[in-house]
Structures are given as C-alpha cells and as structure tokens.
Amino acid sequence: MSLKARIQEEMKTAMKAKDKDTLTALKSIKAKIQLAETASGASEELTEAEEFQLLMKEAKQRKDSAQVYQDAGREELAEVELKELAVIEKFLPQQMSDEEISNAVSEIIAKTGATSIKDMGKVMGMASKELAGKADNKKVADFVKKLLNQ
C-alpha cells in the first residue's frame, strides 16, 4: 500500500474518532505529497525513497519548530508541533541506532575506498541513498566526518 493510501486510511480513522490533531497532521502530509506529485517534471507517483525523504523533511521541520517554540516559551505551540511529529513518525521506518549508523558508514567507506575527509562527498552520496529514511542525514554526516578523520 502506498504512503498516500495509508494516509487516506488513517484520515478516515481520525475523522471517525474526531481526532482533530491527528487529522490536521495527516492533511498536511497529504498536501505535501500532492504538491510533490504535481510539481513540474515529477512522475505520476512518488517512489518509496521520495516518500521517505518527504516525511523526513516534514519530521525535521516539526522538530525544529517545536524547539523554536520551546526556546521562546510557547509550550502550547510546541505541543502541537510534537503531536504532528508523532503522527509523521508512525509512517517512517524504524530509525537506526548510533551503532548501526556507524557500522553502515564504515561499510560504505570501505566500499568507496575513501581515505580522507576529501572523499566525504562520495561517501555521503552513497550513504544518503542506502540509509534514506532510516537515519537523519546530519547524524550520518557526523559519523562520516568522525570516521574519515581517524
């Protein structure tokens, strides 16, 4: 079942349960998917990798917004963002642990033959494809830097 279909089913469930917070988050995700599908040059359906990338972007946006609201002392707004984040995270695959990311990055470094920080672009290119949706790219980049600087 595609992400769009799963979201549609969840929207029906949220409407029946009169869960406005969940419904708002689901409508937002659905709108982003429709925008991506209708963007110029886009194919009819999004690939699974594109869907995960879109969800990761939305999740990151919610985390950042919640942090800004908390820093400004606006807990009620931060709470809304965190509720939406929880809904988005239901559709994301299980995130990798730090140890799993480190192991995966080490394997990628071995595959690419990278030896210094100058090879970071090559490693990140492969890592972002292999770990799409499973790990935050910022975290992956931190591990790549750490392992290439050893």
N, C-alpha and C positions, 0 to 999 in steps of 0.2 A: 504494500500500500504506500502510495507516495505521501510525502510530507503534507502536501496540500489537502489530500483526502483525510489524513489523520487529524489535521487541524479542524477540518469541517465537522468530523465526528465529535471531536472534543467541544466544538462550539455548540453543537446540538445538546450535548450533555450539560454544558454550563448554562444554556438557556433554560433547560428543564429544571435545573437546580436553582435557578435565579441567582447564579454566582456572577455578579457584575464585574468583579476584579479580574477573574479568570477570562471572562468573555472579552473584556477590553484588551487584555494582553493577546488573546488569540486573534482578535480582529486586527490588531496592529501587525502581527506576524503575517497574517494572510495578505494584508495590504502590501507589505514589503515583498512578498513572493510574487504577487500580481504585478507590481512595478518592475521587478527583475525580469519577469516573463515577457512583458510588453516593451521593455527597453529596446532601443534600436539595435539591430544586429543580434538580438538574442534568439535562441532557438525556441520552439514551442514550449517544451518542458525543461525545467531545471534539472541538471544532473544531481546525483546524491551529494557529490562533493560541493557543488554550488549551494545546495540547500544547507549543508553543514556550515559552510563559510558564512552564509547569510545569518544563520542562527547564532554563530559565534560572535559575529559583529553586533547583533542585537543584544546578546547577553553582556558583552563588554560595555556597550553603551549604557545598559541598565546599571551595571556595577559602578561605572564612572559617575553617572548621575546621582546614584544613591550616596556615593562618597562625598560629592559636592554638597548635596543637601545636608548630610550629617555634619560636615565641616561648618556649614552656615547655620546649624542649629535648627533646621527644618525637618524634624523627625517624621512628621506626618507625610511629607512628600517623599522622604527616603523610604518609608514603609511601603508606599505604593510601588516605587521602583523595584524594591526587593520582592514584592509579591509577583510582579510581572516577570522578574528574573527567574523565580521558582517555576513559573509556568513554562518559560522558554527552556529551562534546563531539563524538563521532562522529555523534550524531543531530541536532546543532544545525547550522543553515546557517552558511556561512562568515561570520565576524564582519566588520563594516565597519571600514575603517581610519579613523583620526582625520580625515583629509582628506575622506573620503566622508561621515562623520557631520557634519562642519562644513558641507559643501555641502548636504546634505539638510536640516539645521536652517535654513540660510539660506533655502532654498526654502520651507520651512514658515512661517518668519517672514514672508516676502513674501506667501504665500497668506492668512495670517490677518490681515495688516496690523498686526502687533504693533509697538509703538514703544518701549515701556519695560519694565522688569522687572515692572511691574504686570500685564503680559499673559503672564507666564510660564505660568500655569495653562492658558491657551488654547493656547499653543504646545506645551506638554508633552502635553496631551490628544491633539492630532493626531499629534505625534511618536511617542508610545508606540504608537499604532495602526499607523502607517506603518512604523516600524522594529522592530516586535515580533520578537524572536528574532534580529535582525540586529545589534543593538547593545545594550550594557548601559545601562539607564535612567539610572544615576548619571552615566555618561560623557555621555549625551545632555543631561542637566540641566546639567552643567558647561558644555557648548558653548552651550546656550540662554542661561545667565547671562552668559557671556562676550560673546556676540553682541548681547544686548539692552542690555548696559552700555556699548557703544561709542558 
